[in-house]
Amino acid sequence: MIDPIVTGNKLRKLWGYDQKSGWIRHNGILTVGGAYSNHLVAVAAFYSDPRRRVVGIVRGEPNSDSKHLQMCREYGMELHFISRADYKLKYKYIYENFVTEDFYPMVIPEGGRGFFGMEGFYYAVKGWGDFIPETVIHASATGTTAAGLFKFAREGGLKDTRIEAIAVLKNDLEQKRNIQKIMRGDDPYDPKGNMYFEQENLEKERLEREQYGDEFYEERKKWDEEYDSKFFADRYNIEINTHYIFGGYAKSTPELRDFVASAKAETGIHFDSIYTGKALYAVLEGFESGRLNSDTTLFYHTGGIG
């Protein structure tokens, strides 16, 4: 285990952002996430220092609570809650409410998503040594881990290794688009840049609906989605598998909860029903069906606190 709190891919992602912070002027950290976000806890622990202001913007109501948010507070993170509606323009909210002459934070997107979040996976791939996996499977919410594993596997000469990201929520198209943006390196990371990017997309949608009508806009949106999916499949040996969502993000079923409890008891390894339990379930089912080869499949445990 890398660290009991800043676990698995969380440390990989924060490594890249921490390297960036050394050459871009910031005097604090700000990040965003939900009430059950392992990422929020990882950021709070990684940057825990009473001399540094660390802010977490939480999607939810002020009375929201969870083990994750309690841990964030214990590590000194300053939590602010915004509604789901406002979360759609979260970077506008951040820029207008937090960025001042005295506080210009480094903004880390949800889950450590982004080009810098990908960079630490060089060391993950290097850790495989001489093993050449046919398939690498991991839990996924943003696509950053898949992008990092894909990039550095290719750079390490593993041209045929397939990355299978087990989606923990129904956002496969969003993950594919994230991966393409990350690979291009055009994912903005400063508060002002994110705000402009966010507003530009909304303004573009408004103008297109106004000019062409809602029906044409929705139809063209479907065309774009089909094109993006085909382009992704042609260019990246990455599959976003949505067959193991188990109801959605931070949701579970009795079957999955029993499976996770059994896996933890049998192996002594921590799994959770939000992320890693879903991915492990997919792996074992793949072995049983013959879809996956147990000799050439690598299960990448992304960490988490449950």
C-alpha positions as CSV (number, residue, x, y, z in Angstrom):
1,M,0.0,0.0,0.0
2,I,1.3,3.4,-0.9
3,D,-0.4,5.3,2.0
4,P,-3.4,4.4,4.2
5,I,-5.2,7.6,3.3
6,V,-3.7,9.0,0.1
7,T,-4.2,5.7,-1.5
8,G,-3.5,4.1,-5.0
9,N,-4.3,6.4,-7.9
10,K,-5.0,9.4,-5.6
11,L,-1.3,9.8,-4.8
12,R,-0.4,9.2,-8.5
13,K,-2.7,12.1,-9.5
14,L,-1.7,14.5,-6.8
15,W,2.0,13.9,-7.6
16,G,1.5,15.5,-11.0
17,Y,-0.4,18.5,-9.5
18,D,2.2,18.9,-6.8
19,Q,5.0,19.0,-9.3
20,K,3.1,21.7,-11.2
21,S,2.6,23.8,-8.1
22,G,6.4,24.2,-7.9
23,W,6.6,26.4,-11.0
24,I,3.2,28.1,-11.0
25,R,2.5,30.7,-8.3
26,H,-0.3,29.6,-6.0
27,N,-0.8,30.2,-2.3
28,G,-3.4,27.6,-1.5
29,I,-5.3,24.6,-2.7
30,L,-8.9,24.3,-3.8
31,T,-10.7,21.2,-5.1
32,V,-14.2,19.9,-5.7
33,G,-16.1,16.7,-5.1
34,G,-19.1,15.0,-3.6
35,A,-19.8,13.9,0.0
36,Y,-18.3,10.5,-0.6
37,S,-15.2,11.6,-2.5
38,N,-12.0,9.7,-1.8
39,H,-10.3,12.5,-3.7
40,L,-11.4,15.2,-1.2
41,V,-10.0,13.2,1.7
42,A,-6.7,12.5,-0.2
43,V,-6.3,16.3,-1.0
44,A,-7.0,17.2,2.6
45,A,-4.4,14.7,3.9
46,F,-1.8,15.4,1.2
47,Y,-1.8,19.1,1.8
48,S,-2.6,19.1,5.5
49,D,-0.6,22.1,6.9
50,P,-2.0,24.8,9.2
51,R,0.0,27.4,7.3
52,R,-1.7,26.5,4.0
53,R,-5.4,27.2,3.2
54,V,-7.0,24.2,1.7
55,V,-10.6,24.5,0.5
56,G,-13.1,21.8,-0.6
57,I,-16.2,22.7,-2.6
58,V,-18.8,20.0,-1.9
59,R,-21.7,19.1,-4.1
60,G,-24.6,18.9,-1.7
61,E,-26.6,20.5,1.1
62,P,-24.9,22.1,4.1
63,N,-26.3,19.3,6.3
64,S,-24.6,16.7,4.2
65,D,-22.3,14.5,6.2
66,S,-20.2,11.4,5.7
67,K,-17.1,9.6,7.0
68,H,-15.2,11.3,4.1
69,L,-16.3,14.8,5.0
70,Q,-15.5,14.2,8.7
71,M,-12.0,13.1,7.7
72,C,-11.6,16.2,5.6
73,R,-12.4,18.4,8.5
74,E,-9.9,16.5,10.7
75,Y,-7.1,17.2,8.3
76,G,-8.0,20.9,8.3
77,M,-9.9,21.3,5.0
78,E,-12.3,24.2,4.9
79,L,-15.6,22.9,3.4
80,H,-18.1,24.9,1.5
81,F,-21.4,23.4,0.1
82,I,-23.1,24.3,-3.2
83,S,-26.3,23.0,-4.7
84,R,-26.3,20.5,-7.6
85,A,-27.6,23.3,-9.9
86,D,-24.8,25.7,-8.9
87,Y,-22.2,22.9,-9.3
88,K,-22.8,23.0,-13.0
89,L,-21.0,26.4,-12.9
90,K,-18.7,25.6,-10.0
91,Y,-15.7,27.3,-11.5
92,K,-17.6,30.5,-11.8
93,Y,-18.6,30.1,-8.2
94,I,-15.0,29.5,-7.2
95,Y,-13.6,32.4,-9.1
96,E,-16.3,34.9,-7.8
97,N,-16.2,33.7,-4.2
98,F,-12.7,32.6,-3.4
99,V,-10.1,34.1,-5.7
100,T,-8.8,37.3,-4.3
101,E,-5.6,39.3,-4.3
102,D,-4.6,37.4,-1.2
103,F,-5.8,34.0,-2.2
104,Y,-5.1,32.5,-5.7
105,P,-5.3,28.7,-5.2
106,M,-4.2,25.9,-7.4
107,V,-7.5,24.3,-8.5
108,I,-7.5,20.5,-8.7
109,P,-10.6,19.2,-10.6
110,E,-12.8,16.4,-9.4
111,G,-11.0,13.1,-8.8
112,G,-7.6,14.7,-9.7
113,R,-8.8,14.7,-13.3
114,G,-6.6,16.3,-16.0
115,F,-3.2,16.2,-17.8
116,F,-1.2,16.8,-14.6
117,G,-3.2,14.1,-12.8
118,M,-2.1,11.6,-15.5
119,E,1.6,12.1,-15.1
120,G,2.1,10.0,-11.9
121,F,1.0,6.8,-13.7
122,Y,4.5,6.6,-15.2
123,Y,5.6,5.1,-11.9
124,A,2.6,2.7,-11.8
125,V,3.4,1.2,-15.2
126,K,7.1,1.1,-14.3
127,G,6.1,-1.0,-11.2
128,W,4.8,-3.8,-13.5
129,G,8.4,-4.8,-14.2
130,D,8.7,-7.5,-16.8
131,F,5.1,-8.5,-16.7
132,I,3.3,-7.8,-19.9
133,P,-0.5,-7.7,-19.3
134,E,-3.0,-8.3,-22.0
135,T,-5.6,-6.4,-20.1
136,V,-5.4,-3.9,-17.2
137,I,-8.6,-3.4,-15.2
138,H,-9.4,-0.7,-12.7
139,A,-12.3,1.3,-11.3
140,S,-13.0,4.6,-13.0
141,A,-15.0,7.8,-12.5
142,T,-13.2,10.4,-14.7
143,G,-10.9,8.5,-17.1
144,T,-7.7,10.0,-15.8
145,T,-6.3,6.7,-14.6
146,A,-7.1,5.0,-17.9
147,A,-5.4,7.9,-19.8
148,G,-2.3,7.6,-17.7
149,L,-2.1,3.8,-17.9
150,F,-2.6,3.9,-21.6
151,K,-0.1,6.6,-22.3
152,F,2.8,5.1,-20.2
153,A,2.1,1.5,-21.3
154,R,2.5,2.7,-24.9
155,E,5.6,4.6,-24.1
156,G,7.0,1.5,-22.3
157,G,6.5,-0.6,-25.5
158,L,3.3,-2.3,-24.4
159,K,1.5,-1.6,-27.7
160,D,-1.1,-4.3,-27.4
161,T,-2.1,-3.9,-23.7
162,R,-5.8,-3.1,-23.4
163,I,-7.1,-0.8,-20.6
164,E,-10.5,-1.6,-19.3
165,A,-12.0,1.1,-17.0
166,I,-14.9,-0.2,-14.9
167,A,-17.2,2.8,-14.7
168,V,-18.7,3.4,-11.3
169,L,-21.4,5.7,-12.7
170,K,-23.1,6.1,-16.0
171,N,-20.8,8.6,-17.6
172,D,-18.9,6.7,-20.3
173,L,-19.1,9.4,-22.9
174,E,-17.9,12.0,-20.4
175,Q,-15.0,9.8,-19.5
176,K,-14.1,9.3,-23.2
177,R,-14.1,13.0,-23.8
178,N,-12.1,13.6,-20.7
179,I,-9.5,11.1,-21.9
180,Q,-9.2,12.9,-25.2
181,K,-8.8,16.3,-23.6
182,I,-6.2,14.9,-21.2
183,M,-4.2,13.3,-23.9
184,R,-4.3,16.6,-25.9
185,G,-3.2,18.5,-22.7
186,D,-6.0,21.1,-23.1
187,D,-7.7,20.6,-19.8
188,P,-7.6,24.0,-18.0
189,Y,-6.5,24.0,-14.4
190,D,-6.5,27.6,-13.1
191,P,-9.7,29.2,-11.7
192,K,-10.1,31.8,-14.4
193,G,-9.4,29.4,-17.2
194,N,-11.9,26.8,-15.9
195,M,-14.5,29.5,-15.5
196,Y,-14.1,30.8,-19.1
197,F,-14.2,27.2,-20.5
198,E,-17.3,26.4,-18.5
199,Q,-19.1,29.6,-19.6
200,E,-18.0,29.3,-23.2
201,N,-19.6,25.8,-23.4
202,L,-22.9,27.1,-22.0
203,E,-22.9,30.2,-24.3
204,K,-22.2,28.0,-27.3
205,E,-25.2,25.8,-26.4
206,R,-27.5,28.8,-25.9
207,L,-26.6,30.3,-29.3
208,E,-26.9,27.1,-31.2
209,R,-30.3,26.4,-29.7
210,E,-31.4,29.9,-30.5
211,Q,-30.2,29.7,-34.1
212,Y,-31.2,26.2,-35.0
213,G,-33.9,25.2,-32.5
214,D,-33.9,22.6,-29.7
215,E,-34.8,19.7,-31.9
216,F,-31.9,20.2,-34.3
217,Y,-29.5,20.9,-31.4
218,E,-30.4,17.6,-29.7
219,E,-30.1,15.7,-32.9
220,R,-26.7,17.2,-33.7
221,K,-25.7,16.4,-30.1
222,K,-26.4,12.7,-30.8
223,W,-24.3,12.9,-34.0
224,D,-21.4,14.4,-32.0
225,E,-21.7,11.7,-29.4
226,E,-21.7,8.9,-32.0
227,Y,-18.7,10.5,-33.8
228,D,-16.8,11.0,-30.5
229,S,-17.4,7.3,-29.5
230,K,-16.2,6.1,-32.9
231,F,-13.1,8.3,-32.9
232,F,-12.3,7.1,-29.4
233,A,-12.6,3.5,-30.3
234,D,-10.4,3.9,-33.4
235,R,-7.6,5.8,-31.5
236,Y,-7.4,4.4,-28.0
237,N,-7.2,0.8,-26.8
238,I,-9.4,1.7,-23.9
239,E,-12.8,0.3,-23.0
240,I,-15.2,2.1,-20.6
241,N,-17.2,-0.8,-19.2
242,T,-20.6,0.3,-17.9
243,H,-22.0,-3.1,-16.9
244,Y,-20.9,-2.9,-13.2
245,I,-22.4,0.4,-12.1
246,F,-24.7,-1.3,-9.5
247,G,-27.2,1.5,-9.4
248,G,-24.9,4.5,-9.8
249,Y,-22.2,6.5,-8.0
250,A,-21.9,5.7,-4.3
251,K,-24.8,3.2,-4.7
252,S,-24.7,-0.5,-4.1
253,T,-26.8,-3.7,-3.9
254,P,-26.9,-6.4,-1.2
255,E,-25.1,-8.7,-3.6
256,L,-22.2,-6.2,-4.1
257,R,-21.9,-5.5,-0.3
258,D,-21.7,-9.2,0.5
259,F,-19.1,-9.7,-2.3
260,V,-17.0,-6.8,-0.9
261,A,-17.2,-8.1,2.7
262,S,-16.2,-11.6,1.5
263,A,-13.3,-10.3,-0.6
264,K,-11.9,-8.2,2.4
265,A,-12.3,-11.2,4.7
266,E,-10.6,-13.7,2.3
267,T,-7.7,-11.4,1.2
268,G,-7.1,-8.9,4.0
269,I,-7.1,-6.3,1.3
270,H,-9.4,-3.3,1.5
271,F,-12.1,-3.0,-1.1
272,D,-15.1,-0.7,-1.1
273,S,-18.5,-0.8,-2.7
274,I,-18.1,2.7,-4.4
275,Y,-15.0,1.9,-6.5
276,T,-12.7,-1.1,-6.2
277,G,-15.4,-3.6,-5.2
278,K,-17.2,-3.0,-8.5
279,A,-14.0,-3.4,-10.5
280,L,-13.0,-6.6,-8.6
281,Y,-16.5,-8.1,-9.3
282,A,-16.0,-7.4,-13.0
283,V,-12.6,-9.1,-12.9
284,L,-13.8,-12.3,-11.2
285,E,-16.8,-12.5,-13.4
286,G,-14.5,-12.1,-16.4
287,F,-12.4,-15.0,-15.3
288,E,-15.4,-17.2,-14.7
289,S,-16.9,-16.5,-18.1
290,G,-13.6,-16.9,-19.9
291,R,-13.7,-13.3,-21.2
292,L,-10.5,-12.5,-19.3
293,N,-7.3,-14.6,-19.0
294,S,-6.2,-14.9,-15.4
295,D,-2.6,-15.3,-16.4
296,T,-2.4,-12.1,-18.4
297,T,-4.9,-9.8,-16.6
298,L,-3.6,-7.1,-14.2
299,F,-6.1,-5.7,-11.6
300,Y,-5.0,-2.2,-10.7
301,H,-6.3,-1.4,-7.2
302,T,-7.1,2.3,-7.2
303,G,-7.2,2.6,-3.4
304,G,-10.0,4.3,-1.4
305,I,-11.1,4.5,2.2
306,G,-14.5,2.9,1.8
